[in-house]
């Protein structure tokens, strides 16, 4: 059975006036700052708990998800709204070959917003062109993950001003959609980006070149010890085992990209460690108790940030 709906190749109609959130590139710094400020007000309990009463959001997740899906559900519930989902893809019409375009056309007639996660890059933008309601991209293949980027920026801003920081992006930067979105957003704040990655998993060249052309300094590293004491933020991602030809090759690389308490000795006192989760073994459990560890707080911040996103597109 197919893992999700077929993407229709017919030219889609363009729907005007929708406040979709498809890519961090669509937002711009002003809108990002507004969403972060709104999330901060929500975190301080300065919001109407019935703001979305009577509204319905559809959660269309064609890939596994824990934090993103549950935090969107919690966000909608805290604003007084309701969530529905498709359940298992295997028992839906999509298992019969229904296109993504037709699924979106139908579902958008039932709800006020669609939150979509899909394995194919570009699926969220296609969905926005067929939807009669706003679409929020909850991750599309190796493409974009704007809600994760917003909560990442929010978490950083809770510890320090984002402007001009030194941030290390570590792990699989080639295929990781979280770092693709985040790198672009960071370029809006005059940051210096240090990449720490094994050969073959570097930032895609078009993205790295674009960042540099826009004035962002991108410094490439293979060894974390060369740069960790120069960072304000270390953003860790999982090195994906499936990218390596055999287990031995993977473990040889993965062991060199593991954050431990010893590695964190001598770092800047205010430095924070982030991770979009789930982690495997790239951060030792002993790090969890250290002041630098902010990744569980980062996950919790998904609720106020996604509340701000839902309010913006529905009100």
C-alpha positions as CSV (number, residue, x, y, z in Angstrom):
1,X,0.0,0.0,0.0
2,X,1.2,3.5,-0.7
3,X,2.7,5.5,2.2
4,X,0.6,8.6,1.3
5,X,-1.4,10.2,-1.4
6,X,-0.2,10.6,-4.9
7,X,1.0,14.1,-5.7
8,X,-1.1,15.3,-8.7
9,X,0.8,16.9,-11.5
10,X,-2.1,18.9,-12.9
11,X,-1.6,22.7,-12.7
12,X,-3.2,23.8,-9.4
13,X,-5.4,26.8,-9.0
14,X,-4.0,29.6,-6.9
15,X,-6.1,30.7,-3.9
16,X,-5.6,34.3,-3.0
17,X,-5.7,35.8,0.5
18,X,-4.6,32.7,2.5
19,X,-2.2,33.3,5.3
20,X,-0.4,30.0,4.8
21,X,2.9,29.2,6.7
22,X,4.7,27.0,4.2
23,X,8.3,28.1,4.4
24,X,10.3,30.2,6.8
25,X,11.3,32.1,3.6
26,X,7.7,33.3,3.2
27,X,7.6,35.0,6.6
28,X,10.4,37.6,6.7
29,X,12.0,38.9,9.9
30,X,9.1,41.2,10.9
31,X,6.5,38.4,10.8
32,X,8.9,36.0,12.6
33,X,9.5,38.6,15.4
34,X,5.7,39.1,15.7
35,X,5.1,35.4,16.1
36,X,7.9,35.1,18.7
37,X,6.5,38.1,20.6
38,X,3.0,36.6,20.5
39,X,4.3,33.2,21.8
40,X,6.0,35.1,24.7
41,X,2.6,36.7,25.6
42,X,1.0,33.3,25.4
43,X,3.6,31.8,27.6
44,X,2.9,34.5,30.1
45,X,-0.8,33.4,30.0
46,X,-1.8,36.7,28.3
47,X,-4.3,35.1,25.8
48,X,-7.9,34.3,25.4
49,X,-8.5,30.5,26.1
50,X,-11.6,30.7,23.9
51,X,-9.9,32.5,21.0
52,X,-10.5,29.6,18.6
53,X,-13.7,28.2,20.1
54,X,-15.7,26.6,17.3
55,X,-12.7,26.3,15.0
56,X,-11.4,23.0,13.7
57,X,-7.8,22.1,12.6
58,X,-7.1,19.0,10.5
59,X,-3.8,17.2,11.3
60,X,-2.7,15.4,8.1
61,X,0.5,13.5,9.1
62,X,1.8,11.1,6.5
63,X,5.0,10.6,8.5
64,X,5.5,9.6,12.1
65,X,5.5,12.4,14.6
66,X,5.3,12.8,18.4
67,X,6.2,16.4,19.4
68,X,4.9,18.3,16.3
69,X,1.6,16.5,16.2
70,X,0.9,16.5,19.9
71,X,2.0,20.1,20.4
72,X,-0.3,21.2,17.6
73,X,-3.2,19.3,19.2
74,X,-2.4,20.8,22.6
75,X,-2.1,24.3,21.1
76,X,-5.5,24.0,19.5
77,X,-7.1,22.6,22.7
78,X,-5.6,25.5,24.8
79,X,-7.2,28.0,22.5
80,X,-10.6,26.3,22.8
81,X,-10.6,24.7,19.3
82,X,-10.9,21.1,18.1
83,X,-8.5,18.8,16.2
84,X,-9.4,16.0,13.7
85,X,-7.0,13.7,11.9
86,X,-7.0,11.0,9.2
87,X,-5.9,8.2,11.5
88,X,-4.0,5.5,9.7
89,X,-3.3,6.2,6.1
90,X,-3.7,2.5,5.3
91,X,-7.5,2.6,6.2
92,X,-8.2,5.9,4.4
93,X,-9.0,6.7,0.8
94,X,-5.4,7.6,0.2
95,X,-4.6,3.9,0.3
96,X,-6.8,3.7,-2.8
97,X,-4.6,6.1,-4.7
98,X,-6.3,9.4,-4.0
99,X,-4.1,12.3,-4.9
100,X,-2.9,14.8,-2.4
101,X,-4.7,17.6,-4.3
102,X,-8.1,15.8,-4.0
103,X,-7.5,15.0,-0.3
104,X,-6.7,18.6,0.4
105,X,-9.8,19.8,-1.6
106,X,-12.0,17.5,0.5
107,X,-10.5,18.1,3.9
108,X,-10.4,21.9,3.5
109,X,-14.2,21.8,3.2
110,X,-14.4,20.3,6.7
111,X,-12.0,22.5,8.7
112,X,-10.6,26.0,9.2
113,X,-6.9,25.1,8.9
114,X,-4.8,22.2,7.7
115,X,-1.5,21.2,9.3
116,X,0.4,18.9,6.9
117,X,3.4,16.7,7.3
118,X,4.4,14.8,4.2
119,X,7.5,12.8,3.0
120,X,7.7,14.6,-0.3
121,X,9.4,18.0,-0.5
122,X,7.1,20.6,-1.9
123,X,3.9,18.8,-0.8
124,X,2.9,21.6,1.6
125,X,3.2,24.3,-1.1
126,X,1.1,22.2,-3.5
127,X,-1.5,21.6,-0.8
128,X,-1.7,25.4,-0.2
129,X,-2.6,25.9,-3.8
130,X,-5.5,23.5,-3.6
131,X,-6.8,24.4,-0.2
132,X,-9.6,26.7,0.6
133,X,-8.3,27.3,4.1
134,X,-4.8,28.1,5.5
135,X,-2.1,25.4,5.4
136,X,0.7,25.1,7.9
137,X,3.7,23.0,6.9
138,X,4.7,20.6,9.6
139,X,7.6,19.2,7.6
140,X,7.9,18.2,4.0
141,X,10.6,15.7,3.1
142,X,14.1,17.3,3.2
143,X,12.5,20.7,2.6
144,X,11.1,23.0,5.3
145,X,9.9,22.8,8.9
146,X,8.9,26.4,9.7
147,X,7.1,25.7,13.0
148,X,10.3,24.0,14.3
149,X,12.4,26.9,13.3
150,X,10.0,29.4,15.1
151,X,10.2,27.4,18.3
152,X,14.0,27.1,17.9
153,X,14.3,30.9,17.5
154,X,11.9,31.4,20.4
155,X,14.0,29.2,22.7
156,X,17.2,31.0,21.8
157,X,15.6,34.4,22.4
158,X,14.6,33.2,25.9
159,X,18.3,32.9,26.8
160,X,19.9,35.6,24.7
161,X,19.3,38.1,21.9
162,X,19.5,36.3,18.6
163,X,21.2,39.2,16.7
164,X,24.8,38.5,16.0
165,X,25.3,35.2,17.8
166,X,27.7,32.4,16.9
167,X,25.7,29.2,16.4
168,X,27.0,25.7,15.6
169,X,24.9,23.4,13.5
170,X,26.0,19.8,14.0
171,X,25.2,16.5,12.5
172,X,23.3,15.7,9.3
173,X,23.0,19.0,7.6
174,X,22.5,17.7,4.1
175,X,19.1,16.0,4.7
176,X,17.9,17.7,7.9
177,X,14.9,20.0,7.1
178,X,15.1,21.5,10.5
179,X,18.6,23.0,9.9
180,X,17.6,24.1,6.4
181,X,14.8,26.3,7.7
182,X,16.8,27.4,10.7
183,X,19.9,28.4,8.7
184,X,17.8,30.7,6.5
185,X,16.1,32.3,9.5
186,X,19.4,32.9,11.3
187,X,20.7,34.8,8.2
188,X,18.0,37.4,9.0
189,X,19.6,38.1,12.3
190,X,23.3,38.7,11.3
191,X,24.5,35.5,12.9
192,X,27.7,33.6,12.2
193,X,27.0,30.0,11.3
194,X,29.5,27.2,12.1
195,X,28.8,23.9,10.5
196,X,30.1,20.7,12.2
197,X,29.5,17.7,10.0
198,X,31.1,14.6,8.5
199,X,32.1,14.7,4.8
200,X,29.1,14.0,2.6
201,X,26.5,15.5,5.1
202,X,27.4,19.2,4.7
203,X,24.8,21.9,4.1
204,X,23.6,21.6,0.5
205,X,25.8,23.8,-1.7
206,X,22.9,25.9,-3.0
207,X,21.9,26.8,0.5
208,X,25.4,27.5,1.8
209,X,26.1,29.7,-1.3
210,X,22.9,31.6,-0.9
211,X,23.7,32.3,2.8
212,X,27.1,33.6,1.9
213,X,25.8,35.7,-1.0
214,X,23.3,37.3,1.5
215,X,26.2,38.2,3.8
216,X,26.1,35.4,6.3
217,X,29.4,34.0,7.4
218,X,29.4,30.2,7.1
219,X,32.4,28.5,8.6
220,X,32.8,24.7,7.9
221,X,34.3,22.3,10.5
222,X,34.6,18.6,10.8
223,X,35.8,18.5,14.4
224,X,33.5,19.8,17.2
225,X,36.5,20.5,19.5
226,X,37.8,23.1,17.1
227,X,34.8,25.4,17.5
228,X,32.7,24.5,20.6
229,X,34.3,27.1,22.9
230,X,33.4,29.9,20.4
231,X,29.7,29.2,20.3
232,X,26.7,30.8,21.9
233,X,24.4,28.1,20.7
234,X,25.1,24.5,19.7
235,X,22.2,23.0,17.6
236,X,22.7,19.2,17.5
237,X,20.9,16.9,15.0
238,X,20.9,13.2,14.5
239,X,23.4,11.6,12.2
240,X,21.3,9.2,10.2
241,X,22.5,5.7,10.2
242,X,20.8,5.0,6.9
243,X,23.1,7.4,5.1
244,X,26.1,5.1,5.6
245,X,27.0,1.9,3.7
246,X,27.5,-0.2,6.9
247,X,27.1,-0.1,10.6
248,X,30.9,0.2,11.2
249,X,31.1,3.3,9.1
250,X,28.2,4.9,10.9
251,X,29.5,4.2,14.4
252,X,33.0,5.4,13.5
253,X,31.5,8.8,12.5
254,X,28.8,9.0,15.2
255,X,31.2,8.5,18.0
256,X,33.0,11.6,16.9
257,X,29.8,13.7,17.0
258,X,28.6,13.0,20.5
259,X,28.1,15.7,23.2
260,X,29.3,14.8,26.6
261,X,29.9,16.7,29.9
262,X,33.7,16.5,29.3
263,X,33.3,18.1,25.8
264,X,31.3,21.0,27.4
265,X,34.1,21.9,29.8
266,X,35.3,25.4,29.2
267,X,32.5,26.5,26.9
268,X,30.9,30.0,27.2
269,X,29.0,30.2,30.4
270,X,25.8,31.2,28.7
271,X,26.0,28.7,25.9
272,X,22.9,26.5,25.3
273,X,22.6,23.1,23.6
274,X,19.5,22.5,21.4
275,X,18.2,19.5,19.6
276,X,14.9,19.1,17.6
277,X,14.6,15.6,19.0
278,X,14.3,12.6,18.9
279,X,17.9,12.0,19.9
280,X,19.6,8.6,19.6
281,X,23.0,8.8,21.2
282,X,24.4,12.1,19.9
283,X,23.9,13.8,23.3
284,X,24.9,11.8,26.4
285,X,22.1,11.5,29.0
286,X,24.5,13.0,31.6
287,X,24.3,16.3,29.7
288,X,20.5,16.6,30.6
289,X,21.3,17.8,34.1
290,X,23.7,20.5,33.0
291,X,22.6,24.2,32.7
292,X,23.5,24.1,29.0
293,X,20.8,21.6,28.1
294,X,17.7,23.4,26.7
295,X,16.3,20.7,24.4
296,X,13.4,19.6,26.6
297,X,12.5,23.2,27.2
298,X,12.7,23.7,23.4
299,X,10.2,20.9,22.9
300,X,7.8,22.4,25.5
301,X,8.0,25.7,23.7
302,X,6.3,24.1,20.7
303,X,3.0,24.7,22.4
304,X,3.0,28.5,22.8
305,X,4.7,28.9,19.4
306,X,2.2,26.8,17.6
307,X,-0.6,28.5,19.5
308,X,0.7,31.8,18.0
309,X,0.8,30.3,14.5
310,X,-2.8,28.9,14.8
311,X,-4.1,32.2,16.0
312,X,-2.4,34.1,13.2
313,X,-3.8,32.0,10.4
314,X,-7.3,31.6,11.9
315,X,-8.2,35.0,13.2
